[in-house]
């Protein structure tokens, strides 16, 4: 029996934020150095020290924002070490990732230059773990103050006359862990103090992101929403039915971290059986339950959805590749990762009324990367190709879907066969993205476009491969990529096709 996907037009017009497709670049392994930064004197083609091939690859997928400098690295990063003449910047030890020497050649100016070259919003993560309130306040002033001030003058001395725009600022990172091992009750008070000094200078308005929970720590979300909703506005001449309606939140976003991994036994990124394929599909589908539970708590304190959920670390985590530094977290990226990416992006798209931003970990050469580099060479991963295919959903109107499908069964366990999201762009084109989790069987699908009419053509793009283990290497860089998908039939407002096994498909209807 074929699966049925109902794509529904609706009066409620929710927009899928482009920031759901955000990236994360930490000073970890070869993400920044070799991945982004090669230096102005490098034989590798670059613009002011930043790799040209990486710039073009990131521009191609419309990267909307980049989170930096961490991650755990941010918890020991003191931003003044990374400004001024590079030869004068102090070297430090990267205590979190391999204890290698960090020369601070890639700092605030270089990062903001990268964002301008790519066309991405900077998302800076401030140091609450080992930094001071003054240090955080001065960093925002340095970046955003147009008028004369000590930090603005220091920026000008270092070669940047005009202030930058900085929308996103994270007040701490993983403060339950590497960011200080704090109790949420302590961090909630600390957050309120620090964020008070993350000021809006000139005409720059900062969107403040609080450290949220690790995975299923629902108590953390409960406390942060209770304490972070701010003060109640006085209404002496009114009867206030719901006091939460009159709160001014102290935060704009609350950050959640969740990785698809097996903590007890990190597995190979490419050498796995169907048992591990199924296991990782199951683990990544937990994201749906996780965000729904956190959203339910947020809705309790914030029914008008003034505070966004920010999933600013997510992705797969495997064993490092043999022969590489275990502190560098360098792993390969297979078709399995493409499915994980598609599933998560579908989950985020479908909850765009609360999820404003997500940042896959990480952009280059670390964990579930978009890009892998080796000297002058660069390859694009299966995950990159999913982001390329899904970019059509950025800033499009969400179309709610209901899916009547079978199951993918392995052993005694079963998972839903298909995972889906859909949207309509400003030109009226409908895009339906579908993941087939079953590595063995194709599935016939009928899509009903309810309340959507006047379409004449339907085309598709697909990411799949012969084997579930297939991945791109520097010897075979195009083993997994985007291919045209044929065999789509359009009859009025109904579309029919057969989706191959282990694939991510986007159908365009116009």
C-alpha positions in Angstrom: 0.0 0.0 0.0 1.3 3.4 -0.9 2.1 6.1 1.6 -0.2 9.2 1.6 1.2 12.7 2.3 -1.3 15.4 2.8 0.1 18.9 2.2 -2.3 21.4 3.7 -2.7 25.1 2.9 -3.6 27.0 6.1 -4.7 30.4 7.2 -1.9 30.4 9.7 1.1 31.6 7.8 4.2 30.6 9.7 7.6 31.4 8.1 10.5 28.9 8.2 13.3 31.1 9.5 16.4 30.9 7.3 18.4 30.7 10.6 17.3 27.1 11.1 20.1 26.4 8.5 22.8 28.0 10.6 26.4 26.8 11.0 28.8 26.4 13.9 32.6 27.1 13.7 34.6 26.4 16.8 38.3 26.6 17.5 38.4 22.9 17.5 40.8 20.7 15.4 41.0 21.9 11.8 37.7 23.8 11.7 39.1 27.3 11.8 42.8 26.7 11.0 43.1 24.9 7.7 39.4 24.8 7.3 38.6 28.5 7.2 41.8 30.3 7.8 45.0 29.6 5.9 46.6 33.1 6.2 47.2 35.8 3.7 50.6 34.3 2.6 49.2 30.8 1.9 49.5 29.3 -1.6 45.9 28.2 -1.2 43.7 30.9 -2.9 42.3 33.1 -0.2 40.7 36.5 0.5 42.5 38.2 3.4 43.5 34.7 4.7 40.1 33.0 4.3 39.9 30.1 1.8 38.1 31.1 -1.4 36.8 27.6 -2.1 35.2 27.6 1.4 33.7 31.0 0.9 32.0 30.0 -2.4 30.8 26.7 -1.0 29.1 28.4 2.0 27.6 31.1 -0.2 26.1 28.5 -2.4 24.0 27.0 0.4 22.9 30.5 1.7 24.5 30.1 5.1 22.4 32.5 7.2 24.5 32.6 10.4 27.7 31.3 11.9 28.1 30.6 15.6 31.7 31.3 16.9 34.1 30.9 18.7 32.5 27.9 20.5 31.5 25.7 22.1 33.7 24.8 25.0 36.4 27.0 23.5 34.3 30.1 24.1 34.3 29.3 27.9 38.0 30.1 28.1 38.3 32.6 25.2 39.2 36.2 26.0 38.5 38.3 23.0 41.2 40.9 23.4 43.8 38.1 22.8 42.5 38.0 19.2 42.7 41.6 18.1 45.5 43.9 17.0 48.6 43.0 14.9 48.6 39.2 14.5 52.3 38.9 15.3 51.6 40.6 18.7 48.7 38.4 19.7 49.5 36.0 22.6 49.4 32.3 22.1 47.3 30.2 24.4 46.6 26.5 25.1 43.4 25.1 23.8 42.6 23.2 26.9 39.3 21.6 25.7 40.5 20.3 22.3 43.8 18.5 22.2 45.8 21.0 24.3 47.3 22.4 21.1 48.7 25.9 20.9 46.2 28.5 19.6 48.0 31.6 18.1 44.8 33.8 18.0 45.4 34.8 14.3 41.7 34.2 13.7 39.9 36.6 16.0 37.0 39.1 16.0 38.0 41.0 12.9 38.7 37.8 10.9 35.4 36.2 12.0 33.3 39.2 11.1 35.2 39.4 7.8 34.2 35.8 7.1 30.6 36.6 7.8 30.6 39.5 5.5 32.3 37.5 2.7 29.7 34.7 3.1 26.7 36.9 3.6 26.0 35.4 7.0 24.9 37.0 10.3 27.5 36.6 13.1 26.4 34.7 16.2 29.0 35.3 18.9 29.1 33.2 22.0 30.3 35.1 25.1 32.4 33.8 27.9 30.5 33.4 31.1 32.4 30.4 32.3 35.8 32.2 33.0 35.1 35.7 31.7 33.8 38.9 33.4 30.8 41.0 32.9 33.1 43.9 31.9 34.8 41.8 29.3 31.5 40.8 27.7 30.2 44.3 27.8 33.3 45.7 26.2 33.2 43.1 23.4 29.8 44.2 22.3 30.8 47.8 22.5 34.0 47.1 20.5 31.9 45.5 17.7 28.8 47.7 17.6 29.6 51.2 18.9 29.6 53.9 16.1 30.2 56.9 18.4 33.4 57.7 20.2 34.1 55.4 23.2 37.2 53.5 24.5 36.3 50.3 22.8 35.2 51.9 19.5 38.5 53.9 19.5 40.4 50.6 20.0 38.5 49.1 17.1 39.5 52.0 14.9 43.1 51.7 16.0 43.0 48.1 14.9 41.8 49.1 11.4 38.0 49.1 11.4 36.4 52.5 11.3 32.8 51.5 10.8 31.1 49.4 13.5 29.7 46.0 12.6 26.1 44.9 13.0 25.8 42.1 15.6 22.4 40.7 16.0 23.0 37.4 17.8 24.9 37.1 21.1 25.0 34.0 23.3 25.4 34.7 27.0 27.4 31.6 27.9 27.7 28.1 26.5 27.0 24.8 28.2 27.2 26.3 31.6 25.9 23.0 33.0 29.1 21.4 31.7 32.3 22.8 30.3 31.0 26.4 30.9 31.3 26.1 34.6 29.3 23.0 35.8 26.7 25.3 37.2 23.3 24.5 38.7 20.5 26.1 36.6 19.4 28.2 39.6 22.9 29.7 39.8 23.2 30.2 36.1 19.7 31.8 35.9 20.8 34.6 38.2 24.2 34.9 36.5 22.5 35.2 33.2 20.3 38.0 34.3 23.4 39.9 35.5 25.5 39.3 32.4 22.8 40.0 29.9 22.0 43.3 31.6 25.4 44.6 30.3 25.0 43.2 26.8 23.8 46.6 25.6 22.4 48.0 22.4 24.9 50.6 21.1 24.2 53.1 18.3 21.4 51.5 16.3 22.4 47.9 16.9 19.8 45.7 18.6 21.2 42.5 20.2 19.1 39.3 20.3 20.2 37.6 23.5 20.5 33.8 23.7 20.6 32.1 27.1 22.3 28.8 27.7 19.6 26.2 27.7 19.4 22.5 28.6 21.5 19.5 27.7 19.3 17.1 25.9 16.3 16.0 28.2 17.1 18.3 31.2 13.6 19.6 31.4 14.3 21.1 34.9 16.8 23.5 33.3 14.2 24.8 30.8 11.6 25.1 33.6 13.9 27.3 35.7 15.2 29.4 32.8 11.7 30.1 31.6 10.4 30.9 35.0 13.3 33.2 35.9 14.1 34.6 32.4 10.7 35.9 31.5 11.6 39.2 33.2 9.6 41.6 35.3 5.9 42.2 35.3 4.7 45.5 33.9 2.6 47.5 36.5 -1.1 47.8 35.5 -2.7 49.5 38.5 -5.9 50.3 36.6 -6.4 47.0 34.9 -7.3 43.4 35.9 -4.5 41.2 34.6 -5.9 37.8 33.7 -2.6 36.2 32.9 0.5 37.9 34.5 2.8 36.1 32.0 1.2 38.2 29.2 2.8 41.2 30.7 6.4 40.0 31.1 9.3 41.5 29.3 11.7 38.6 28.7 15.3 38.9 29.7 16.2 36.6 26.8 15.2 36.3 23.2 16.3 32.7 22.7 17.0 29.6 24.8 19.7 27.2 23.4 19.3 23.4 23.4 22.1 20.9 22.6 21.5 17.4 21.4 23.8 15.1 19.5 22.9 11.9 17.6 25.5 9.5 19.2 26.1 6.4 21.2 27.9 7.7 24.3 28.8 4.2 25.6 30.5 3.1 22.4 31.3 5.7 19.8 30.9 4.0 16.4 32.6 4.3 13.1 31.3 7.0 10.7 31.5 4.7 7.7 32.0 1.1 8.8 28.6 0.0 10.1 25.9 -2.5 9.5 22.1 -2.0 9.2 21.9 -2.4 13.0 23.9 0.8 13.4 21.9 2.5 10.6 18.7 1.7 12.4 20.1 2.8 15.8 21.1 6.2 14.5 17.8 6.8 12.8 16.1 6.0 16.1 18.5 8.2 18.0 18.0 11.2 15.7 14.2 10.8 15.8 14.4 11.4 19.5 15.0 15.1 18.6 11.2 15.3 17.8 10.2 14.2 21.3 12.9 16.3 22.9 12.0 19.6 21.3 8.3 19.0 21.8 8.8 18.5 25.5 10.9 21.6 25.9 8.4 23.6 23.8 5.6 22.5 26.0 7.5 24.0 29.0 8.2 27.2 27.1 4.5 27.4 26.1 3.5 27.2 29.8 5.4 30.4 30.7 5.4 32.1 27.3 2.1 31.4 25.5 2.7 34.2 23.0 6.0 32.6 21.9 8.2 35.6 22.6 11.2 33.5 23.4 12.6 31.2 20.7 14.0 27.8 21.0 17.6 27.8 19.5 19.1 24.3 18.7 22.6 25.7 18.4 24.5 22.3 18.6 23.1 19.3 16.8 24.4 16.5 14.6 26.1 13.1 14.6 29.1 12.2 16.7 31.2 9.2 15.9 34.7 7.8 16.5 37.4 10.0 15.0 39.0 8.8 11.8 41.9 6.4 12.4 45.2 8.1 12.7 43.8 11.6 13.6 44.1 13.5 16.8 41.3 12.3 19.1 40.9 15.8 20.4 40.2 17.1 16.9 36.8 15.2 16.4 37.5 14.7 12.6 35.0 12.2 11.2 33.8 11.2 7.8 30.3 11.8 6.6 28.2 9.1 4.8 24.7 8.8 3.3 23.6 8.0 6.9 24.5 11.6 7.9 22.5 12.9 4.9 19.4 11.2 6.4 20.1 12.5 9.9 20.4 16.0 8.4 17.2 15.8 6.5 15.2 14.4 9.4 16.4 17.1 11.8 15.7 19.9 9.3 12.2 18.5 8.8 11.7 18.5 12.5 12.9 22.1 12.9 10.9 23.3 9.8 7.7 21.8 11.2 8.2 23.7 14.5 9.2 27.0 13.1 6.6 28.8 15.2 9.0 28.3 18.2 12.4 27.2 16.6 14.1 30.3 15.1 17.6 29.0 14.8 19.6 25.8 14.6 23.4 25.3 14.2 24.8 22.0 12.9 28.1 21.0 14.5 30.3 21.7 12.8 30.9 23.6 9.6 34.3 22.2 8.5 36.5 19.2 9.4 34.7 18.6 12.7 31.8 16.2 13.6 29.0 16.3 11.0 30.7 18.8 8.7 29.5 20.4 5.5 33.1 20.5 4.1 36.3 18.5 4.5 39.7 19.9 3.5 43.1 18.4 3.0 45.7 20.9 2.0 44.6 22.6 -1.2 41.8 20.1 -1.7 38.2 20.4 -0.5 35.2 18.1 -0.7 31.5 18.5 0.0 29.9 16.0 2.2 26.4 14.3 1.8 25.2 16.6 4.6 26.3 19.6 2.6 24.2 18.4 -0.4 21.1 18.0 1.9 21.6 21.6 3.0 21.9 22.7 -0.6 18.7 20.9 -1.5 16.8 22.2 1.5 17.8 25.8 1.1 14.5 26.3 -0.8 12.7 26.2 2.6 14.5 29.3 3.9 12.0 32.1 4.6 9.2 30.1 2.9 5.8 29.6 4.4 5.4 26.3 6.2 2.7 24.0 4.8 1.6 21.6 7.5 1.7 17.9 6.5 0.1 14.8 7.7 1.7 11.5 6.8 0.0 8.1 6.5 2.9 5.7 6.1 4.2 2.3 7.0 7.1 1.4 9.2 10.8 0.6 8.8 11.4 -2.5 10.9 14.6 -3.9 12.1 14.6 -6.8 14.6 11.8 -6.2 17.1 11.7 -2.4 16.7 10.0 -0.2 14.1 10.3 3.5 13.1 8.0 5.6 10.8 9.1 4.9 7.2 9.0 8.5 6.1 9.9 11.9 7.6 8.5 15.0 5.8 8.3 18.8 5.7 6.8 21.2 3.1 6.7 24.9 2.3 5.6 27.4 -0.3 8.0 30.1 -1.4 7.1 33.7 -2.4 6.8 32.6 -6.1 4.1 30.1 -5.2 6.3 27.1 -5.7 5.7 24.2 -3.3 8.6 22.1 -2.0 8.1 18.8 -0.3 11.2 17.2 1.4 11.0 13.5 2.2 13.3 11.1 3.9 13.0 7.4 3.4 14.6 5.8 6.4 14.5 2.2 5.0 17.8 1.3 3.5 16.3 -1.7 1.6 12.9 -0.7 0.2 11.5 2.0 -2.0 8.0 3.3 -1.3 5.2 4.5 -3.5 3.9 7.9 -2.4 0.8 10.0 -3.3 0.9 13.7 -2.2 -2.4 15.5 -2.0 -2.1 19.3 -2.2 -5.1 20.3 -0.2 -6.1 23.9 -0.9 -3.3 24.3 -3.4 -4.0 24.5 -7.1 -3.0 25.6 -10.6 0.2 23.7 -10.8 1.6 22.5 -14.2 5.0 20.8 -13.5 6.7 18.7 -10.9 10.4 18.0 -10.7 12.7 16.6 -8.1 16.2 16.4 -6.7 17.6 13.5 -4.6 20.5 12.5 -2.4 21.1 8.8 -2.3 23.7 6.1 -3.1 24.1 2.4 -3.8 25.3 1.7 -0.2 24.3 3.1 3.1 28.0 3.5 3.9 28.8 5.5 0.7 30.7 8.7 1.3 32.8 11.2 -0.5 36.6 11.0 -0.3 39.4 13.1 -1.8 39.9 10.3 -4.3 36.2 10.1 -5.1 34.7 13.5 -4.2 31.4 13.0 -6.1 30.3 9.5 -4.9 27.3 11.1 -3.1 25.7 14.2 -4.4 22.5 15.7 -5.7 20.9 14.1 -8.8 17.8 14.9 -10.8 14.8 12.8 -9.9 12.5 11.6 -12.6 9.2 9.7 -12.6 7.0 12.3 -10.9 3.4 12.3 -12.1 1.2 15.4 -11.6 -2.6 15.3 -11.9 -4.3 18.4 -10.8 -3.5 18.8 -7.1 -2.1 15.3 -6.7 1.5 14.2 -7.1 2.7 10.5 -7.3 6.1 9.0 -7.4 8.3 6.2 -5.9 11.0 7.3 -3.5 14.1 5.0 -3.5 15.4 3.4 -0.4 17.8 5.3 1.9 17.2 8.7 0.3 16.4 12.3 0.8 14.2 13.8 -1.9 12.8 17.3 -2.5 9.9 17.6 -5.0 9.3 21.0 -6.5 5.7 21.7 -7.8 5.0 24.8 -9.8 
